[in-house]
């Protein structure tokens, strides 16, 4: 494999099914085995839609398990950019504010 090639590993599963634990374990193993700092973890939660235009009352009603709660277009764009070796700015989602910050 080319040392400059970007590899993406996707981990899917239901809420609270252990995806984050598996991702953390894979991340730590790859960092240890490859000795590189060019490995990262992107959590899909970061791609919940911006809801700053909604009242807090409406934000808390969002069904976060529904696919439409996520900005998959932005996530796909970011993954494409990463595959092309370009940097991306991962959104930051606030669970207390129920929106991106």
Secondary structure, DSSP 8 states (H G I E B T S, - for coil): --TT---------STTSSHHHHHHHHHHHHHHHH--S------GGGGB---TTS-HHHHTT--TTSGGGB-HHHHHHHHHHHHTT-------EETTTTEE-
